[in-house]
Amino acid sequence: MKPLFSNTLVALLLLTSPFVRTAAADCGRHHTPPFISGGIGEDERLDMRVVACNYNLRLVFAQAGSGAYLAAVRVRIEDATTHARLVNTVAKGPFFYASLPPGSYDVSVRYRGQLQERNFVIRDGNIPASHFYWP
């Protein structure tokens, strides 16, 4: 009986959280910010999972070897065709999600002076996810 109570209590707490209710209600709508970042601590990781369905590019930042999550990673996203800069920010946590129209994008991320670059192609139904690791 106790496990049922624990699971019910957890579900009730999740459903009554204002962030989770709002994010779940917005899932699938087109009124989302162009990008979000976060995921420090278990609560924020859960929040990021809830809203992930609104974003079609998902990046994760971690330390090589240990897998420890990293924050304060500089993220720049440019249109690969026009070279227009769409995002230039510092991630507040190890998860960074962007909502981009279909196209090709150059993504550069920098942590403690070390730069990594990748190209992503966004198509309808295609959700690229990538992990970046630093020594």
Backbone as numpy.savetxt, mean C-alpha at the origin, in Angstrom:
# Nx Ny Nz CAx CAy CAz Cx Cy Cz
-16.54 -22.76 24.23 -17.37 -21.57 24.23 -16.50 -20.32 24.23
-15.39 -20.35 24.90 -14.53 -19.17 24.99 -14.00 -18.73 23.62
-13.50 -19.66 22.75 -13.02 -19.22 21.44 -14.11 -18.52 20.63
-15.35 -18.98 20.69 -16.44 -18.34 19.97 -16.62 -16.92 20.47
-16.56 -16.73 21.78 -16.69 -15.39 22.34 -15.56 -14.50 21.86
-14.33 -15.02 21.85 -13.17 -14.24 21.41 -13.30 -13.83 19.96
-13.69 -14.77 19.09 -13.86 -14.47 17.67 -14.99 -13.47 17.46
-16.07 -13.62 18.19 -17.18 -12.69 18.08 -16.79 -11.30 18.54
-16.04 -11.23 19.63 -15.59 -9.95 20.13 -14.66 -9.26 19.13
-13.73 -10.00 18.56 -12.82 -9.43 17.56 -13.60 -8.92 16.36
-14.54 -9.71 15.87 -15.35 -9.29 14.72 -16.15 -8.03 15.04
-16.72 -7.98 16.24 -17.50 -6.82 16.64 -16.62 -5.58 16.71
-15.43 -5.72 17.28 -14.51 -4.58 17.36 -14.10 -4.11 15.98
-13.83 -5.04 15.07 -13.45 -4.65 13.71 -14.58 -3.94 12.99
-15.78 -4.46 13.14 -16.92 -3.85 12.44 -17.32 -2.50 13.01
-17.00 -2.25 14.27 -17.36 -0.98 14.86 -16.26 0.06 14.73
-15.08 -0.33 14.24 -14.01 0.63 14.03 -14.42 1.60 12.92
-14.38 2.91 13.15 -14.78 3.87 12.13 -13.95 3.76 10.86
-12.63 3.53 10.99 -11.79 3.43 9.80 -12.19 2.24 8.96
-12.36 1.10 9.60 -12.69 -0.12 8.85 -14.05 0.01 8.18
-15.04 0.55 8.90 -16.36 0.72 8.29 -16.28 1.63 7.08
-15.60 2.74 7.19 -15.48 3.69 6.09 -14.73 3.07 4.93
-13.59 2.43 5.21 -12.79 1.84 4.15 -13.56 0.73 3.45
-14.24 -0.12 4.20 -14.99 -1.21 3.60 -16.13 -0.66 2.75
-16.78 0.39 3.22 -17.87 0.99 2.46 -17.36 1.62 1.18
-16.12 2.11 1.17 -15.56 2.77 0.00 -14.94 1.79 -1.00
-14.75 0.56 -0.62 -14.08 -0.39 -1.49 -14.84 -0.52 -2.80
-14.13 -0.29 -3.90 -14.76 -0.38 -5.20 -15.23 0.96 -5.72
-15.27 1.97 -4.89 -15.64 3.30 -5.36 -14.42 3.99 -5.93
-14.65 5.04 -6.69 -13.55 5.75 -7.32 -13.20 7.04 -6.59
-13.60 7.19 -5.34 -13.32 8.39 -4.56 -12.21 8.11 -3.55
-11.14 7.51 -4.03 -10.04 7.19 -3.13 -8.89 8.15 -3.41
-8.05 8.39 -2.42 -6.87 9.21 -2.68 -5.98 8.51 -3.71
-5.15 9.25 -4.45 -4.32 8.61 -5.47 -3.30 7.64 -4.88
-2.92 7.84 -3.61 -2.01 6.90 -2.97 -2.15 7.02 -1.45
-1.79 5.93 -0.77 -1.74 5.92 0.69 -0.53 5.10 1.12
-0.08 5.34 2.33 0.99 4.53 2.89 0.75 4.38 4.38
1.34 3.35 4.94 1.18 3.08 6.36 1.53 1.64 6.65
0.96 1.12 7.72 1.18 -0.27 8.08 2.11 -0.48 9.24
2.33 0.58 10.03 3.15 0.41 11.23 2.24 -0.10 12.34
2.55 -1.26 12.85 1.72 -1.87 13.89 0.60 -2.71 13.27
0.09 -3.61 14.06 -0.94 -4.55 13.60 -2.22 -3.85 13.15
-2.65 -2.83 13.88 -3.89 -2.13 13.52 -3.76 -1.47 12.15
-2.65 -0.78 11.92 -2.46 -0.13 10.62 -2.33 -1.15 9.49
-1.69 -2.29 9.75 -1.59 -3.32 8.71 -2.98 -3.83 8.34
-3.83 -4.01 9.33 -5.20 -4.44 9.06 -5.93 -3.36 8.25
-5.77 -2.11 8.65 -6.40 -1.01 7.92 -5.95 -1.00 6.46
-4.69 -1.20 6.22 -4.17 -1.20 4.86 -4.74 -2.38 4.06
-4.88 -3.53 4.68 -5.47 -4.68 3.99 -6.91 -4.39 3.57
-7.63 -3.70 4.43 -9.05 -3.42 4.16 -9.21 -2.53 2.93
-8.34 -1.54 2.77 -8.49 -0.60 1.65 -7.70 -1.01 0.42
-6.94 -2.08 0.48 -6.09 -2.49 -0.64 -6.88 -2.67 -1.93
-8.12 -3.06 -1.84 -8.92 -3.29 -3.05 -9.15 -2.02 -3.86
-8.89 -0.86 -3.29 -9.05 0.40 -4.01 -7.82 0.79 -4.82
-6.74 0.04 -4.71 -5.47 0.44 -5.31 -4.93 -0.65 -6.22
-4.38 -0.24 -7.37 -3.92 -1.22 -8.35 -2.40 -1.32 -8.46
-1.67 -0.65 -7.58 -0.23 -0.85 -7.45 0.07 -0.94 -5.96
0.73 -2.02 -5.55 0.98 -2.23 -4.12 2.46 -2.55 -3.92
3.10 -1.72 -3.10 4.52 -1.88 -2.82 4.72 -2.16 -1.34
5.74 -2.96 -1.04 6.10 -3.27 0.35 7.60 -3.05 0.49
8.01 -2.41 1.60 9.41 -2.08 1.85 9.90 -2.84 3.08
11.04 -3.53 2.91 11.56 -4.34 4.02 13.08 -4.43 3.96
13.63 -4.87 5.07 15.07 -5.07 5.18 15.41 -6.47 4.67
16.45 -6.55 3.85 16.90 -7.85 3.34 17.36 -8.71 4.50
17.12 -9.99 4.40 17.56 -10.92 5.45 16.53 -11.07 6.54
16.34 -10.03 7.34 15.41 -10.13 8.47 13.96 -9.98 8.05
13.73 -9.27 6.95 12.35 -9.02 6.54 11.65 -7.94 7.35
12.39 -7.28 8.24 11.80 -6.21 9.06 11.27 -5.11 8.15
10.06 -4.68 8.43 9.44 -3.63 7.63 10.17 -2.31 7.78
10.15 -1.50 6.71 10.80 -0.19 6.71 9.78 0.91 6.41
9.99 2.06 6.99 9.20 3.26 6.70 10.16 4.34 6.24
9.63 5.51 5.93 10.43 6.66 5.50 11.18 6.37 4.20
10.53 5.66 3.29 11.09 5.37 1.98 10.54 6.42 1.00
11.42 7.09 0.27 11.00 8.07 -0.73 10.47 7.32 -1.93
9.27 7.68 -2.39 8.61 7.02 -3.52 8.34 8.06 -4.61
8.77 7.73 -5.81 8.47 8.58 -6.96 7.89 7.71 -8.06
6.77 8.15 -8.62 6.12 7.44 -9.72 5.97 8.41 -10.87
6.47 7.98 -12.05 6.37 8.79 -13.25 5.70 7.99 -14.35
4.95 8.68 -15.19 4.39 8.06 -16.39 5.57 7.72 -17.30
5.70 6.47 -17.70 6.86 6.04 -18.48 6.86 6.64 -19.89
5.71 7.06 -20.39 5.63 7.62 -21.73 5.88 9.12 -21.73
5.18 9.85 -20.87 5.28 11.32 -20.85 6.33 11.83 -19.87
6.78 10.96 -18.98 7.73 11.31 -17.90 7.14 12.32 -16.91
5.82 12.45 -16.92 5.15 13.32 -15.95 5.25 12.67 -14.57
5.68 13.46 -13.59 5.78 12.94 -12.22 4.39 12.97 -11.60
3.92 11.79 -11.14 2.60 11.66 -10.56 2.64 11.61 -9.04
3.69 11.03 -8.50 3.83 10.89 -7.04 5.27 11.20 -6.68
5.44 11.99 -5.64 6.76 12.25 -5.07 6.54 12.47 -3.58
6.74 11.42 -2.80 6.39 11.47 -1.37 7.30 10.55 -0.57
7.16 10.60 0.72 7.86 9.68 1.63 6.80 8.79 2.27
6.97 7.48 2.14 6.02 6.52 2.70 6.04 6.57 4.22
4.85 6.58 4.81 4.73 6.64 6.27 4.84 5.27 6.93
4.91 4.24 6.12 5.01 2.89 6.64 5.51 1.95 5.56
5.53 0.67 5.84 6.09 -0.30 4.89 5.19 -0.63 3.70
3.93 -0.23 3.76 3.01 -0.51 2.66 2.69 0.79 1.94
2.77 0.76 0.61 2.45 1.92 -0.21 1.54 1.44 -1.33
0.35 2.04 -1.41 -0.63 1.67 -2.44 -0.93 2.90 -3.29
-1.01 2.70 -4.62 -1.36 3.78 -5.53 -2.50 3.33 -6.44
-3.32 4.29 -6.81 -4.41 4.06 -7.76 -4.05 4.82 -9.04
-3.75 4.06 -10.08 -3.25 4.65 -11.33 -4.11 4.21 -12.51
-4.26 5.08 -13.51 -4.96 4.65 -14.72 -4.09 3.65 -15.48
-4.70 2.86 -16.37 -3.90 1.92 -17.16 -2.75 2.65 -17.87
-1.58 2.01 -17.88 -0.41 2.60 -18.52 0.85 1.99 -17.96
1.97 2.55 -18.39 3.28 2.10 -17.96 3.89 3.16 -17.05
4.48 2.73 -15.94 4.99 3.66 -14.92 6.39 3.26 -14.48
7.22 4.27 -14.32 8.55 4.07 -13.74 8.45 4.43 -12.26
8.83 3.48 -11.42 8.77 3.68 -9.98 10.19 3.65 -9.44
10.54 4.69 -8.69 11.83 4.71 -8.02 11.60 4.89 -6.53
12.33 4.12 -5.76 12.22 4.18 -4.30 13.63 4.32 -3.74
13.74 5.15 -2.72 15.06 5.42 -2.13 14.94 5.31 -0.61
15.88 4.54 -0.05 15.95 4.40 1.40 17.41 4.55 1.81
17.65 5.49 2.70 19.01 5.77 3.19 20.02 5.90 2.05
19.62 6.64 1.02 20.52 6.92 -0.10 20.62 5.84 -1.15
19.99 4.68 -0.93 20.08 3.59 -1.89 18.82 3.56 -2.75
19.02 3.72 -4.06 17.92 3.83 -5.02 17.65 2.48 -5.68
16.35 2.19 -5.85 15.91 1.04 -6.64 14.86 1.54 -7.62
14.88 1.01 -8.84 13.93 1.43 -9.87 13.33 0.21 -10.55
12.04 0.34 -10.84 11.32 -0.72 -11.56 10.25 -0.09 -12.44
9.87 -0.84 -13.46 8.77 -0.41 -14.34 7.58 -1.32 -14.08
6.40 -0.71 -14.02 5.16 -1.47 -13.82 4.18 -1.11 -14.92
3.46 -2.11 -15.39 2.39 -1.89 -16.36 1.07 -2.16 -15.66
0.21 -1.16 -15.68 -1.11 -1.28 -15.06 -2.12 -1.53 -16.17
-2.85 -2.62 -16.04 -3.94 -2.96 -16.96 -5.17 -3.25 -16.12
-6.34 -3.15 -16.72 -7.56 -3.51 -16.00 -7.44 -4.95 -15.52
-7.70 -5.15 -14.26 -7.64 -6.49 -13.68 -6.25 -6.94 -13.29
-5.22 -6.18 -13.64 -3.85 -6.52 -13.30 -3.41 -5.65 -12.13
-3.04 -6.27 -11.01 -2.63 -5.51 -9.82 -1.21 -5.90 -9.47
-0.23 -5.13 -9.98 1.15 -5.44 -9.64 1.43 -5.23 -8.16
2.16 -6.15 -7.60 2.61 -6.04 -6.21 4.10 -6.34 -6.22
4.85 -5.57 -5.47 6.28 -5.76 -5.49 6.87 -5.46 -4.11
7.85 -6.26 -3.74 8.59 -6.05 -2.49 9.95 -5.45 -2.84
10.34 -4.43 -2.13 11.65 -3.83 -2.26 12.42 -4.12 -0.97
13.66 -4.59 -1.13 14.47 -4.94 0.04 15.78 -4.15 0.03
16.19 -3.70 1.20 17.46 -2.98 1.37 18.32 -3.70 2.40
19.66 -3.66 2.18 20.56 -4.30 3.15 20.58 -3.53 4.46
